[in-house]
């Protein structure tokens, strides 16, 4: 089964590009005014980090299992 990592990262990139070109509103959170674009990109970035950490853990566990 081919790795699904490139597909996931590609889809995250598409979401980030769409967010960059379509979102331009600003929202108030507490006493701060935050760009909806920046908030969306931060959330997508967190998903990218989570996906990469999961991929690295799986790769490490597979290598560890094969060495035993």
Biotite code that builds the C-alpha atoms (Angstrom):
import biotite.structure as struc

atoms = struc.array([
    struc.Atom([0.000, 0.000, 0.000], chain_id="A", res_id=1, res_name="UNK", atom_name="CA", element="C"),
    struc.Atom([1.530, 3.320, -1.002], chain_id="A", res_id=2, res_name="UNK", atom_name="CA", element="C"),
    struc.Atom([2.075, 5.969, 1.622], chain_id="A", res_id=3, res_name="UNK", atom_name="CA", element="C"),
    struc.Atom([-0.860, 8.279, 2.203], chain_id="A", res_id=4, res_name="UNK", atom_name="CA", element="C"),
    struc.Atom([1.369, 11.040, 3.579], chain_id="A", res_id=5, res_name="UNK", atom_name="CA", element="C"),
    struc.Atom([1.845, 12.892, 0.256], chain_id="A", res_id=6, res_name="UNK", atom_name="CA", element="C"),
    struc.Atom([-1.906, 12.833, -0.360], chain_id="A", res_id=7, res_name="UNK", atom_name="CA", element="C"),
    struc.Atom([-2.657, 14.228, 3.092], chain_id="A", res_id=8, res_name="UNK", atom_name="CA", element="C"),
    struc.Atom([-0.023, 16.964, 2.792], chain_id="A", res_id=9, res_name="UNK", atom_name="CA", element="C"),
    struc.Atom([-1.287, 17.826, -0.677], chain_id="A", res_id=10, res_name="UNK", atom_name="CA", element="C"),
    struc.Atom([-4.843, 18.187, 0.599], chain_id="A", res_id=11, res_name="UNK", atom_name="CA", element="C"),
    struc.Atom([-3.649, 20.363, 3.482], chain_id="A", res_id=12, res_name="UNK", atom_name="CA", element="C"),
    struc.Atom([-1.840, 22.545, 0.929], chain_id="A", res_id=13, res_name="UNK", atom_name="CA", element="C"),
    struc.Atom([-5.031, 22.876, -1.137], chain_id="A", res_id=14, res_name="UNK", atom_name="CA", element="C"),
    struc.Atom([-6.997, 23.892, 1.956], chain_id="A", res_id=15, res_name="UNK", atom_name="CA", element="C"),
    struc.Atom([-4.323, 26.438, 2.901], chain_id="A", res_id=16, res_name="UNK", atom_name="CA", element="C"),
    struc.Atom([-4.286, 27.931, -0.604], chain_id="A", res_id=17, res_name="UNK", atom_name="CA", element="C"),
    struc.Atom([-8.080, 28.169, -0.677], chain_id="A", res_id=18, res_name="UNK", atom_name="CA", element="C"),
    struc.Atom([-8.081, 29.799, 2.758], chain_id="A", res_id=19, res_name="UNK", atom_name="CA", element="C"),
    struc.Atom([-5.412, 32.286, 1.679], chain_id="A", res_id=20, res_name="UNK", atom_name="CA", element="C"),
    struc.Atom([-7.322, 33.440, -1.394], chain_id="A", res_id=21, res_name="UNK", atom_name="CA", element="C"),
    struc.Atom([-10.888, 33.350, -0.055], chain_id="A", res_id=22, res_name="UNK", atom_name="CA", element="C"),
    struc.Atom([-10.828, 34.405, 3.601], chain_id="A", res_id=23, res_name="UNK", atom_name="CA", element="C"),
    struc.Atom([-10.270, 38.051, 4.391], chain_id="A", res_id=24, res_name="UNK", atom_name="CA", element="C"),
    struc.Atom([-12.612, 38.776, 7.302], chain_id="A", res_id=25, res_name="UNK", atom_name="CA", element="C"),
    struc.Atom([-11.438, 39.753, 10.771], chain_id="A", res_id=26, res_name="UNK", atom_name="CA", element="C"),
    struc.Atom([-13.058, 38.506, 13.954], chain_id="A", res_id=27, res_name="UNK", atom_name="CA", element="C"),
    struc.Atom([-12.808, 39.627, 17.566], chain_id="A", res_id=28, res_name="UNK", atom_name="CA", element="C"),
    struc.Atom([-11.582, 37.060, 20.057], chain_id="A", res_id=29, res_name="UNK", atom_name="CA", element="C"),
    struc.Atom([-11.397, 38.540, 23.497], chain_id="A", res_id=30, res_name="UNK", atom_name="CA", element="C"),
    struc.Atom([-9.762, 41.948, 23.178], chain_id="A", res_id=31, res_name="UNK", atom_name="CA", element="C"),
    struc.Atom([-7.891, 41.042, 19.980], chain_id="A", res_id=32, res_name="UNK", atom_name="CA", element="C"),
    struc.Atom([-8.888, 41.282, 16.366], chain_id="A", res_id=33, res_name="UNK", atom_name="CA", element="C"),
    struc.Atom([-7.685, 38.224, 14.455], chain_id="A", res_id=34, res_name="UNK", atom_name="CA", element="C"),
    struc.Atom([-7.733, 37.528, 10.747], chain_id="A", res_id=35, res_name="UNK", atom_name="CA", element="C"),
    struc.Atom([-9.895, 34.540, 9.882], chain_id="A", res_id=36, res_name="UNK", atom_name="CA", element="C"),
    struc.Atom([-7.249, 33.615, 7.291], chain_id="A", res_id=37, res_name="UNK", atom_name="CA", element="C"),
    struc.Atom([-4.515, 33.449, 9.946], chain_id="A", res_id=38, res_name="UNK", atom_name="CA", element="C"),
    struc.Atom([-6.687, 31.417, 12.294], chain_id="A", res_id=39, res_name="UNK", atom_name="CA", element="C"),
    struc.Atom([-7.530, 28.917, 9.563], chain_id="A", res_id=40, res_name="UNK", atom_name="CA", element="C"),
    struc.Atom([-3.889, 28.594, 8.496], chain_id="A", res_id=41, res_name="UNK", atom_name="CA", element="C"),
    struc.Atom([-2.835, 28.026, 12.107], chain_id="A", res_id=42, res_name="UNK", atom_name="CA", element="C"),
    struc.Atom([-5.384, 25.227, 12.487], chain_id="A", res_id=43, res_name="UNK", atom_name="CA", element="C"),
    struc.Atom([-4.304, 23.627, 9.204], chain_id="A", res_id=44, res_name="UNK", atom_name="CA", element="C"),
    struc.Atom([-0.696, 23.918, 10.381], chain_id="A", res_id=45, res_name="UNK", atom_name="CA", element="C"),
    struc.Atom([-1.569, 22.056, 13.567], chain_id="A", res_id=46, res_name="UNK", atom_name="CA", element="C"),
    struc.Atom([-3.111, 19.264, 11.506], chain_id="A", res_id=47, res_name="UNK", atom_name="CA", element="C"),
    struc.Atom([0.062, 19.093, 9.387], chain_id="A", res_id=48, res_name="UNK", atom_name="CA", element="C"),
    struc.Atom([2.222, 18.768, 12.507], chain_id="A", res_id=49, res_name="UNK", atom_name="CA", element="C"),
    struc.Atom([-0.095, 16.101, 13.919], chain_id="A", res_id=50, res_name="UNK", atom_name="CA", element="C"),
    struc.Atom([-0.002, 14.157, 10.643], chain_id="A", res_id=51, res_name="UNK", atom_name="CA", element="C"),
    struc.Atom([3.787, 14.314, 10.435], chain_id="A", res_id=52, res_name="UNK", atom_name="CA", element="C"),
    struc.Atom([4.187, 13.185, 14.044], chain_id="A", res_id=53, res_name="UNK", atom_name="CA", element="C"),
    struc.Atom([1.853, 10.249, 13.430], chain_id="A", res_id=54, res_name="UNK", atom_name="CA", element="C"),
    struc.Atom([3.764, 9.307, 10.249], chain_id="A", res_id=55, res_name="UNK", atom_name="CA", element="C"),
    struc.Atom([7.099, 9.501, 12.069], chain_id="A", res_id=56, res_name="UNK", atom_name="CA", element="C"),
    struc.Atom([5.811, 7.338, 14.943], chain_id="A", res_id=57, res_name="UNK", atom_name="CA", element="C"),
    struc.Atom([4.482, 4.705, 12.547], chain_id="A", res_id=58, res_name="UNK", atom_name="CA", element="C"),
    struc.Atom([7.761, 4.699, 10.615], chain_id="A", res_id=59, res_name="UNK", atom_name="CA", element="C"),
    struc.Atom([9.761, 4.360, 13.828], chain_id="A", res_id=60, res_name="UNK", atom_name="CA", element="C"),
    struc.Atom([7.569, 1.533, 15.166], chain_id="A", res_id=61, res_name="UNK", atom_name="CA", element="C"),
    struc.Atom([7.786, -0.342, 11.848], chain_id="A", res_id=62, res_name="UNK", atom_name="CA", element="C"),
    struc.Atom([11.562, -0.071, 11.818], chain_id="A", res_id=63, res_name="UNK", atom_name="CA", element="C"),
    struc.Atom([11.722, -1.181, 15.436], chain_id="A", res_id=64, res_name="UNK", atom_name="CA", element="C"),
    struc.Atom([9.478, -4.205, 14.783], chain_id="A", res_id=65, res_name="UNK", atom_name="CA", element="C"),
    struc.Atom([11.523, -5.302, 11.771], chain_id="A", res_id=66, res_name="UNK", atom_name="CA", element="C"),
    struc.Atom([14.784, -5.157, 13.750], chain_id="A", res_id=67, res_name="UNK", atom_name="CA", element="C"),
    struc.Atom([13.518, -7.552, 16.448], chain_id="A", res_id=68, res_name="UNK", atom_name="CA", element="C"),
])
